[in-house]
Amino acid sequence: MEPSPAHLTVRLRALHSARFVAGGIVLNLVLGVVKLAGGVLGNSYALIADAAESLLDVLSSTLVWGGFRIAARPPDADHPYGHGKASALAGLLIAAVIFSAVAGIAWQSIQEILQPHHAPHWLTLPLLALVVAAKEIMSRRMLRVNERYRATGLQAEAWHHRSDALTSAAAFIGIAIAVLGGPGYEEADDWAALAACVIISANGVNILRAALREIMDTAVAPEVEAEVRRVAGTVRGVHYIEKCRVLKSGLSLLVDIHVQVDGALTVRDGHEIAHAVKDALVQASLAVTDVAVHIEPAGE
């Protein structure tokens, strides 16, 4: 099956998103190793927990990267609408990894609270400050790209990086309390790890919801449908848009639209209007890759 210009656009978007995710994988790997070394040497379980999450992020980000690589494939006989749902499936896998990480970190945090230990070293604080800055910068870059692409997998990655920044900030606060408070405040580091679990869980729920909405073919935002109606309504010969259904599939949109035309037109004329509607939607900046146009006689 020869890919259309719209499918080629989706492919380029998927590959561009995959490159962004690959950059996040490298960042997570570097920060994970640095945080793990800092946590062990600086006696901070909150930092070790944060490092564990970063290293798990390498796995989850690899899944997202793979999802975008699959989504970039053109339609074929087995997948006539493309492979866009691979991005949403990657989001589901990320949510599963996140919830598994939360369970492990929470369990170990409780064990650390129950067992007296030394306070963390103050040098872990500037390390965490750098981590927060790096993660927030990566999150904002991904969110800017996602404003154009509206990809569930990319949005999940952006939220995940921001979640990492928040967990590192929580660890920073806990370590600061433990260091400044002195004896008797050592557990603040572990309570910070528990607080981070709450933040991570909330992030996991958001990612899970977004992925499930796409997999369950939930309707797109009203403004997207309104733009589809507007574009179709500008086609010459279209009197009225009777029905319009728009589904999101990865980085592309699938449209099922009913348009009313003059009932006295010939079948050929109605067919040409249907083709014009499809061409207008595919050529618009909406990433529409497939359109089913139903012609209805006006006034009936």
N, C-alpha and C positions, 0 to 999 in steps of 0.2 A: 504493500500500500504506500503510494507516494505521499510524503508529508506535505501538508499545506503550509502557506506562509505563517498562519497562526500557530500551527504545531511547531514550526521552526523557532518562532518567538518564544514559545513555552520551553522548548529545549534549551535555548540560550539562557533563559531565566533560571532553569533548574541547574545548569552547569555553573552559572554565576553564583547561585546560592550555595552550591556544593563547595566552591572555592572558599567562600566565607566560613563555612562550617569547618573546612580543613584547617583554616587559620586558628579557629577556636580549639581544635584538637591539639595543635601544637602548644597553644597557650595553656590549656589545662594540664598537659603533660609536664611542662616546665614548672608551672606554679604548684602542681601536686607534689613534685619531688622536692621543691624548695620548702613548701609548708611542712612536709613530713620530716625533713631534716631539722627544720626550726622547731617543730613540736617535740621531737625526741631530745634534741640538745637543750631546748629551752624548758623542758618539763611541763608542756602544756597539752592536755588532752583535747581541749577545744580546738587547738591548731592541728592536732593529729586527726581529729574528726573532720575538720575542714579539708585536710589533705586527702583523706579517704574519699570524700565527696568529689574532689577535683579529679582523682584518678578514676572514679566510677564515671565521671563525665566524659572521660576519654572514650569509654565503651559506648555510652549513650550517644555521644556526638558522632562516633563512627557509624552507628545505626542510622542517624539522620543523614549523614553524608551518603551512605549507601542508598537510602530512600530517594535522595535527589538524583543520584546517578540512574536509578531505575526510572524515576519520573521523567528523565530526559529522553528516554527511548521513544521513538515514534510509534504511532498506532500500528497494530499488526492484526492478523486474522483472529487471534485469540483475544486481543484487547483493542477492539475497534475504536473505543473512546480514549485510548491512551493509557498510560501507567501512572496517572497523577495521584491515585489513592495511596501509592507507596509512601508518600510524604506523611499522610495521616497515620498510616500503620507505624511508621517510625515514631510518631508522637506517642502512640500507645505504649510502645516498647520503652520509651524514655520514662513515662509515668511509672511503669513497673519497676524500672531500675531505681527511680527516686524513692518509691515507697519501701523498697528493700533496704536502701541505704539508711532511711530514717529509722527503721526498726533496729538495725545494727548499732547505729550511733546512739540512739536513746538507751538501749540496753547497757552499752558500755559506760555511758555517762552516769547512769544510776549506780553502777558498780563502783565507779570512781568517787561518787559522793559518799558512799557507804564506807569507803576505805580512805583513811587519812593519808595525805601525801604532801610533798613540798609545793610551794607556790611557784608559778611559772616565772621565767626570766623576763626582765623588762625589755630585752632586745627583740623579743617576739612582736612587740608593739609596732615599731617602724616597718617590720616585714609585712604585718597585716595591713598597714596603711597603703603600702605599695600594691598589695593584692587587690584591695578594694578599688583603687584607682584603675588598675588594669582591667578588672572585670567590668566595671561600669562603662569604660570606654568601648569595650568590645560589645556590650549589650546595646549601647546607643547606636553603634555602627550597624548592627544587624537590624534594629528596629527601623532605621532610616531606609534600608533596603527593602524591608518587609512592607513599608508604606506603599511601595510600588507593586510588589509581587503578591502580597496577601497569601503567603504560604504557611500552612499550619506547622510544618517542620521547622521552618526558619523562625517563626514566632516562638515556638517552643524553645528553641536554642537561645533566642534573645532573653526570654523570661528566665531560662536556666542560668545564664550568665549573671543576670541581675540578682537572682536568688543567691548565687554564690557570693556576690558582693555583700548582700545583706547578712549572710551567715558569717562571713569574715568580719563584718562590722560588729556583729553580736559577740564573736570571739574576742575582738579588740576590747569591747566594753568589759567583758568578764575578766580578761587578763589584767586590764587596767585596775579594776576593783581589787583583784587579788594582790597585785603588786603594791598599790598605794595603801590598801587596808592593812597589810602585814599579817602576822599570825592570827589565825581564826577566820581569815577570808579566803583561804586556799580553794574552797569549794566553789567560789564565784566562777572560776574557769569552767568547771563542769556544768554548772547551771546555765552558763552561756551556750554550751554545746546542746543542752536540752532545748533552750530557746531557739537555737538554730534549727532544730528538728521541726518546730512548729512552722517556721518560715518555709523550710524545704517542703513540708507536707502541703501547705497552701499552694505553692508553686506547682506541685505535682497534680493537685486537683484541677488547677486552671488548664494545664497541658492536657489532662485527660478529657476535660469537657470539650476543649477545642477539637481534639482528634475525634471524639465520638460524634460531635455535631456534623463533621464532614463525612464520616463513614455512614452515618444514619441519614445522609442526604437532607440535612436541615436546610431550610430556605436561606438564601443569602440576605444580606442587610437590605432594608427597604430602599436605600439610596442607590444600590447597585441595580435592583429591578427597575427603579424609576429611570435610570440612565438607559437601560436596555429598551424600555418602552419609548423613551424620547428618540433614540436613534432610529428605531424601526418606524416611528411615526413620521419621520422626515422623508421617507421614501415616497416617491410620486405614485399615486394610485391607492395608497393606504388611507382609508377613511377613519378607522378606529382600531385600537388594540383591545381585543375582547379578553383574552387570557394571556398570561405570561408567567412561565415557571422557569426559574434559573437555579441550577445546581452547581456547586463548587466541586471541582475534581482536581485536587492538588493546586497547580499554578494556573489552571484554566477554568473556564465556565462553559457549561452546557445549557443551551436554551431551547425551550419548547414554547412556541408562541402562536397565538391565533389572531389573524388580522382580518378585518372586514374590508371588502372592496366592492365596487359597483357590481351588483348582481347581474347586470346585462353584459358584462365582459365575456369574451370567449375563454375557453379553457386555456388556450395558449397565452392569452393576455394575463390571466391569473397566475399561470405558471411563471411568467417573466417577472411579475411583481414579487412572487415568493422568492425567486432567485435574487432579486435586487435587495430584498430585506435581509436575506442571509449574507450577501456580500457586504452590506453596510455594517452589520453586526460583527462580522469576522474582521473587517478592516478597521473598525473602531479600536480605541486603546483600552479594550476591556478584557483582552486575552480570551475571547470567545473562540473555541475550536470546533464546535459543532452546533448546528441550528436546525431544528425541525419546525417548518413553517406550515401552518394549516390555514387555508383560505376559506373565509366565510362570506356569504353575500350580505351586504350592508342592509340594515333595517329588518333583519329576520332573526 
